[in-house]
């Protein structure tokens, strides 16, 4: 039966192939026992990653292999008994160096994954190294449980007498020892005794241990920042409390000075948030992934020793909680400053409104005075207009009288005076009424538009 083929005419998403490949970009390694592994976690941005890729090519040239032409998320190179794996992560690049030629190593840490490297290659790795540790895998599948117990004093010597953390992951199929400290070679150390694991299972166990140690270190990068901010946050809390108390206890305060202080505090908080938001968020993410990896170990307790999970819970979790608490204090302080600033703005607005009311009252008094003066002027203007109008009428009467029309000029002038005054006054009132009607209509139109 012919298998159906996806038609090429379908419109494929441009990232379809990349999405399929993403889940397989970092496959688990197959690690036989015994083996020596060295792991490096190096902080890197895009510029440093380009330098690291060029630096990685030196290994290909050293071992006589063809160089890769294009950088990728995960590179694995097999040089026989020596393997190199380089992975790019969000903040760092990891190098896993696996040395399988360990027959001449008498003790677990006499040789490491660095042994086959050419001289000077490790010293010239670009970037800042955060994590660097050795993993020694020993095969004890043929040894008895009683001999395993007798090996404990020797294990302590391998870790230079430091206090050990022990674990029996995968239901006791292996025994893991570590100290979570730096040793005389400036590297950390993990010792794995393989009791019943296959090479694939050992590869997954080593990968989990490398991730646990890396995520532990990366999650702790925020702790110095949290310790730096903590006393300053306490001082800011006290300043904000004093400002709030001044606002509640005093009626006459210098709002300008308080607003200046609040602005400075808000600027400091925002600067701290800009520095720490990513770091604190990354700490939570790394810690969550670390907890997941610890759960996947399914470890049993080794008598008299803390397990990896117990050690992380007692030592790492409080540090992560400290970072979370400082992050929350920053957010809380920012919100409180905003609320106090709102209170200050409300006070300023109320003060401005009170000043505006006083100004409006003053303007109303001035308008009243102006209105009274206007009425006075109107009375004077009626008298003045009437005076000049009667003068004109007097000249007109004189001209008519001289033309031969006989009448009593004094009586006619006396009759004209009240008539003229009444007419001028009525005309003035009519004009004022028209102006008031126009002003009222304009005000009503304005209110309708505002509604």
VMD Tcl script that draws the C-alpha trace (Angstrom):
set ca {
  {0.00 0.00 0.00}
  {1.41 3.37 -1.03}
  {1.99 5.80 1.82}
  {0.38 9.22 1.41}
  {2.87 12.04 0.90}
  {2.25 15.56 2.15}
  {1.57 17.71 -0.95}
  {4.27 20.26 -1.69}
  {1.63 22.77 -2.68}
  {0.55 23.23 0.96}
  {1.54 26.51 2.56}
  {4.10 25.50 5.21}
  {4.95 27.67 8.19}
  {8.52 29.01 7.78}
  {9.46 27.75 11.26}
  {7.98 24.26 10.86}
  {11.31 22.47 10.35}
  {12.96 24.45 13.14}
  {10.14 23.53 15.54}
  {10.60 19.85 14.78}
  {14.36 20.12 15.21}
  {14.19 22.10 18.46}
  {13.16 19.11 20.60}
  {16.12 17.12 19.27}
  {18.73 19.89 19.36}
  {20.22 18.72 22.69}
  {20.11 14.93 22.79}
  {21.30 13.06 25.88}
  {24.78 11.68 25.59}
  {25.83 8.06 25.93}
  {28.59 7.86 28.54}
  {30.32 4.56 29.26}
  {31.88 3.72 32.60}
  {34.55 4.64 33.50}
  {34.83 8.19 32.12}
  {36.12 11.61 33.10}
  {34.00 14.69 32.34}
  {34.72 18.39 32.73}
  {31.93 20.90 32.45}
  {32.23 24.67 31.95}
  {29.42 27.25 32.03}
  {30.61 30.53 30.48}
  {28.60 33.76 30.40}
  {28.33 35.01 26.83}
  {26.54 37.56 24.68}
  {26.30 37.40 20.89}
  {29.74 38.92 20.34}
  {31.38 36.48 22.77}
  {29.53 33.55 21.20}
  {31.03 34.40 17.82}
  {34.47 34.42 19.42}
  {33.72 31.10 21.12}
  {32.76 29.53 17.80}
  {36.06 30.63 16.25}
  {37.83 29.33 19.35}
  {36.05 25.96 19.03}
  {37.40 25.56 15.49}
  {40.91 25.35 16.96}
  {40.05 21.92 18.38}
  {38.98 20.67 14.97}
  {42.27 21.85 13.48}
  {44.24 20.34 16.37}
  {42.67 16.90 15.93}
  {42.80 17.07 12.13}
  {39.05 17.26 11.49}
  {37.10 19.46 9.13}
  {35.94 22.69 10.76}
  {32.22 23.50 11.02}
  {31.18 26.39 8.80}
  {28.11 27.61 10.65}
  {27.40 27.98 14.35}
  {24.47 26.11 15.91}
  {22.61 25.64 19.18}
  {24.45 22.42 20.02}
  {27.72 21.10 18.61}
  {29.09 17.64 19.31}
  {32.48 16.55 18.10}
  {33.87 13.02 18.52}
  {37.65 12.82 18.42}
  {37.86 9.11 19.32}
  {38.34 8.75 23.06}
  {37.71 12.48 23.48}
  {34.36 14.19 22.93}
  {33.47 17.86 23.01}
  {29.97 19.26 23.27}
  {29.18 22.96 23.12}
  {25.64 24.26 23.81}
  {24.25 27.78 23.63}
  {21.78 28.80 26.33}
  {19.99 32.04 27.07}
  {22.75 33.61 29.19}
  {25.66 31.23 28.96}
  {27.46 28.71 26.81}
  {28.28 25.27 28.18}
  {31.24 23.06 27.30}
  {31.15 19.35 28.11}
  {34.51 17.65 27.66}
  {34.43 13.83 27.94}
  {37.64 11.83 28.28}
  {37.22 8.05 27.82}
  {40.95 7.19 27.96}
  {41.13 6.73 31.75}
  {42.84 3.37 32.14}
  {45.99 5.05 33.41}
  {44.14 7.13 36.06}
  {44.73 5.63 39.48}
  {42.40 8.01 41.31}
  {39.13 9.54 40.04}
  {40.51 13.06 39.77}
  {44.07 12.35 38.63}
  {42.85 13.04 35.09}
  {39.83 14.88 33.78}
  {38.07 15.98 30.64}
  {40.74 18.66 30.24}
  {43.59 16.17 29.87}
  {43.35 15.71 26.05}
  {43.08 19.46 25.36}
  {45.93 21.23 23.58}
  {48.04 23.60 25.66}
  {46.55 27.07 26.04}
  {43.10 26.22 24.66}
  {41.29 26.28 28.01}
  {42.99 29.50 29.14}
  {41.81 31.34 26.03}
  {38.10 30.42 26.20}
  {36.20 33.72 25.64}
  {33.73 34.81 28.32}
  {33.40 34.72 32.12}
  {33.36 31.27 33.67}
  {30.56 30.77 36.20}
  {30.59 27.02 36.63}
  {33.58 24.70 36.32}
  {33.61 21.19 37.76}
  {34.84 17.66 37.11}
  {32.73 14.51 37.05}
  {34.43 11.18 37.58}
  {32.41 8.10 36.59}
  {33.62 4.81 38.07}
  {32.32 1.33 37.25}
  {31.55 -0.69 40.42}
  {28.94 -3.03 38.94}
  {31.00 -6.06 39.92}
  {31.70 -4.93 43.48}
  {29.74 -5.94 46.55}
  {27.71 -3.58 48.73}
  {30.07 -4.26 51.66}
  {33.08 -3.06 49.66}
  {31.13 0.02 48.67}
  {30.74 0.90 52.33}
  {34.47 0.46 52.90}
  {35.21 2.97 50.10}
  {33.81 5.94 52.07}
  {37.15 6.95 53.74}
  {38.79 6.91 50.32}
  {36.00 9.07 48.88}
  {36.65 11.68 51.56}
  {40.30 11.83 50.49}
  {39.20 12.42 46.88}
  {37.31 15.51 48.11}
  {40.26 16.74 50.21}
  {38.50 16.06 53.51}
  {35.51 18.35 52.80}
  {32.04 17.53 54.11}
  {30.25 15.29 51.62}
  {26.76 15.28 50.20}
  {25.68 11.81 49.10}
  {22.86 10.44 47.02}
  {21.63 7.17 45.57}
  {19.72 8.24 42.45}
  {17.50 6.08 40.25}
  {16.49 3.83 43.16}
  {20.08 3.04 44.12}
  {21.45 2.20 40.67}
  {24.28 4.68 41.26}
  {26.01 6.48 44.10}
  {26.82 10.19 43.76}
  {29.23 12.11 45.99}
  {30.00 15.81 45.94}
  {30.91 18.66 48.27}
  {29.42 21.62 46.34}
  {32.70 23.45 46.98}
  {35.78 24.46 45.05}
  {38.85 22.32 45.53}
  {42.56 22.99 45.27}
  {42.40 22.93 41.45}
  {39.68 25.64 41.52}
  {37.11 23.18 40.17}
  {34.12 21.54 41.77}
  {33.89 17.76 41.89}
  {31.29 15.02 41.44}
  {32.07 11.33 41.88}
  {29.63 8.78 40.44}
  {29.82 5.06 41.18}
  {27.87 3.16 38.54}
  {26.19 0.15 40.15}
  {23.60 -0.93 37.61}
  {23.16 1.75 34.97}
  {23.47 1.45 31.22}
  {25.53 3.91 29.21}
  {22.40 5.82 28.16}
  {21.15 6.04 31.75}
  {24.57 7.28 32.87}
  {24.49 9.96 30.19}
  {21.13 11.21 31.43}
  {22.32 11.14 35.05}
  {25.44 13.14 34.22}
  {23.35 15.65 32.25}
  {21.02 16.16 35.23}
  {23.93 16.64 37.61}
  {25.55 19.18 35.28}
  {22.28 21.08 34.99}
  {21.70 20.99 38.75}
  {25.12 22.47 39.49}
  {24.84 25.05 36.70}
  {21.35 26.17 37.67}
  {22.44 26.36 41.30}
  {25.22 28.76 40.43}
  {23.16 30.80 37.97}
  {20.31 31.19 40.46}
  {22.77 32.57 43.03}
  {23.94 35.39 40.74}
  {21.12 37.56 42.08}
  {22.05 37.09 45.76}
  {24.80 39.78 45.90}
  {22.40 42.22 44.28}
  {19.71 41.34 46.83}
  {22.17 41.90 49.67}
  {23.18 45.24 48.15}
  {19.60 46.47 47.86}
  {18.32 45.22 51.20}
  {19.79 47.91 53.53}
  {18.99 50.65 51.00}
  {15.41 49.45 50.82}
  {15.19 49.71 54.60}
  {16.37 53.33 54.44}
  {13.86 54.09 51.68}
  {11.08 52.56 53.76}
  {11.94 54.88 56.65}
  {12.07 57.95 54.41}
  {8.73 57.12 52.86}
  {7.19 56.54 56.30}
  {8.44 59.97 57.43}
  {6.99 61.66 54.34}
  {3.64 59.93 54.88}
  {3.63 60.99 58.53}
  {4.39 64.60 57.58}
  {1.50 64.57 55.14}
  {-0.94 63.26 57.71}
  {0.25 65.34 60.69}
  {0.79 68.79 59.15}
  {-1.52 71.09 57.26}
  {1.13 73.45 55.97}
  {3.89 71.42 54.34}
  {6.32 72.23 51.59}
  {4.76 70.17 48.80}
  {7.50 71.11 46.37}
  {10.22 69.75 48.67}
  {8.28 66.55 49.38}
  {7.59 66.01 45.69}
  {11.29 66.42 44.98}
  {12.11 63.74 47.58}
  {9.48 61.40 46.17}
  {10.82 61.92 42.66}
  {14.35 61.03 43.80}
  {13.07 57.91 45.57}
  {11.03 56.84 42.55}
  {14.05 57.32 40.28}
  {16.21 55.14 42.58}
  {13.58 52.40 42.73}
  {13.14 52.36 38.95}
  {16.92 52.21 38.47}
  {17.10 49.23 40.85}
  {14.21 47.53 39.08}
  {15.91 48.05 35.71}
  {19.05 46.40 37.08}
  {17.39 43.54 38.93}
  {14.15 42.56 37.18}
  {15.78 40.20 34.70}
  {18.20 38.80 37.26}
  {15.52 38.07 39.86}
  {13.21 36.56 37.23}
  {16.07 34.38 35.99}
  {16.75 33.23 39.55}
  {13.17 32.00 39.93}
  {13.33 30.25 36.55}
  {16.67 28.53 37.31}
  {15.44 27.46 40.72}
  {12.28 25.94 39.25}
  {14.31 23.99 36.68}
  {16.72 22.84 39.39}
  {13.83 21.53 41.50}
  {12.54 19.64 38.49}
  {15.94 18.04 37.87}
  {16.20 17.03 41.53}
  {12.79 15.37 41.32}
  {13.87 13.46 38.21}
  {16.85 11.98 40.10}
  {14.56 9.89 42.34}
  {17.33 9.77 44.89}
  {17.49 7.69 48.06}
  {19.25 8.74 51.23}
  {22.81 7.70 51.97}
  {23.10 6.98 55.66}
  {24.65 9.87 57.57}
  {24.73 12.31 54.65}
  {22.46 14.94 53.20}
  {20.97 14.13 49.82}
  {21.28 16.61 46.95}
  {17.65 17.61 47.41}
  {18.05 18.15 51.16}
  {21.19 20.20 50.65}
  {19.53 22.45 48.05}
  {16.42 22.86 50.20}
  {18.46 23.92 53.23}
  {21.08 26.07 51.52}
  {19.87 27.27 48.13}
  {16.14 27.75 48.74}
  {16.65 30.39 51.50}
  {18.93 32.35 49.16}
  {16.32 32.22 46.39}
  {13.63 33.28 48.87}
  {15.82 36.23 49.85}
  {16.03 37.33 46.22}
  {12.27 36.94 45.83}
  {11.67 38.96 49.02}
  {13.90 41.81 47.84}
  {12.20 41.77 44.45}
  {8.80 41.97 46.14}
  {10.02 44.78 48.41}
  {11.10 46.76 45.35}
  {7.71 46.29 43.72}
  {5.90 47.13 46.97}
  {8.01 50.25 47.52}
  {7.30 51.39 43.97}
  {3.55 51.00 44.53}
  {3.71 52.85 47.86}
  {5.66 55.74 46.34}
  {3.02 55.98 43.62}
  {0.26 56.12 46.24}
  {2.03 58.81 48.27}
  {2.68 60.76 45.07}
  {-1.03 60.52 44.29}
  {-1.78 61.90 47.75}
  {0.64 64.75 47.13}
  {-0.92 65.50 43.77}
  {-4.36 65.48 45.38}
  {-3.19 67.95 48.02}
  {-1.69 70.19 45.36}
  {-4.84 70.00 43.26}
  {-7.02 70.85 46.26}
  {-4.73 73.77 47.08}
  {-4.92 74.97 43.48}
  {-8.70 74.65 43.52}
  {-8.89 76.68 46.73}
  {-6.70 79.35 45.18}
  {-8.87 79.29 42.06}
  {-11.99 79.72 44.19}
  {-10.43 82.69 45.96}
  {-9.44 84.12 42.59}
  {-12.94 83.60 41.22}
  {-14.47 85.24 44.32}
  {-12.09 88.18 43.89}
  {-13.00 88.41 40.21}
  {-16.70 88.26 41.15}
  {-16.23 91.15 43.60}
  {-14.39 93.10 40.93}
  {-17.16 92.38 38.43}
  {-19.73 93.59 40.95}
  {-17.78 96.80 41.48}
  {-17.40 97.19 37.74}
  {-21.12 96.64 37.30}
  {-21.89 99.32 39.87}
  {-19.47 101.66 38.17}
  {-21.04 100.76 34.84}
  {-24.50 101.65 36.12}
  {-23.10 104.94 37.40}
  {-21.49 105.59 34.06}
  {-24.73 104.64 32.32}
  {-26.60 107.23 34.39}
  {-23.99 109.83 33.53}
  {-24.06 108.78 29.89}
  {-27.89 109.17 29.79}
  {-27.53 112.67 31.26}
  {-24.75 113.58 28.82}
  {-26.58 112.25 25.76}
  {-29.78 113.96 26.87}
  {-27.90 117.24 27.46}
  {-26.40 117.26 23.96}
  {-29.69 116.12 22.37}
  {-31.64 118.94 24.10}
  {-28.96 121.39 22.92}
  {-29.50 120.22 19.36}
  {-33.28 120.52 19.79}
  {-32.83 124.08 21.19}
  {-30.85 125.07 18.07}
  {-33.50 123.46 15.89}
  {-36.30 125.34 17.72}
  {-34.40 128.61 17.32}
  {-34.08 128.05 13.58}
  {-37.78 127.24 13.24}
  {-38.79 130.30 15.36}
  {-36.64 132.66 13.27}
  {-38.18 131.27 10.08}
  {-41.50 132.80 11.11}
  {-43.19 130.06 13.10}
  {-44.29 131.53 16.35}
  {-44.41 129.37 19.54}
  {-43.23 129.56 23.12}
  {-39.67 128.22 22.95}
  {-39.35 127.79 26.76}
  {-42.51 125.67 27.04}
  {-41.51 123.57 24.02}
  {-38.00 123.09 25.42}
  {-39.41 122.16 28.84}
  {-41.64 119.53 27.23}
  {-38.73 118.16 25.18}
  {-36.41 117.62 28.20}
  {-38.35 114.74 29.91}
  {-39.22 113.23 26.53}
  {-35.56 113.15 25.46}
  {-34.32 111.81 28.81}
  {-36.96 109.03 28.79}
  {-36.19 108.11 25.19}
  {-32.40 107.91 25.80}
  {-32.88 105.86 28.97}
  {-35.24 103.39 27.24}
  {-32.89 103.02 24.28}
  {-29.93 102.32 26.61}
  {-31.89 99.69 28.53}
  {-32.98 98.02 25.30}
  {-29.39 97.77 24.11}
  {-28.27 96.26 27.47}
  {-31.06 93.68 27.36}
  {-29.99 92.59 23.90}
  {-26.35 92.17 25.05}
  {-27.45 90.14 28.12}
  {-29.65 87.90 25.94}
  {-26.76 87.25 23.54}
  {-24.40 86.42 26.45}
  {-26.95 84.04 27.98}
  {-27.44 82.19 24.68}
  {-23.68 81.87 24.23}
  {-23.32 80.40 27.74}
  {-26.11 77.88 27.14}
  {-24.53 76.77 23.86}
  {-21.20 76.26 25.65}
  {-22.83 74.11 28.36}
  {-24.55 71.95 25.73}
  {-21.26 71.35 23.93}
  {-19.51 70.41 27.17}
  {-22.26 67.91 28.01}
}
mol new
graphics top color blue
foreach p $ca { graphics top sphere $p radius 0.5 }
foreach p [lrange $ca 0 end-1] q [lrange $ca 1 end] { graphics top cylinder $p $q radius 0.2 }
display resetview
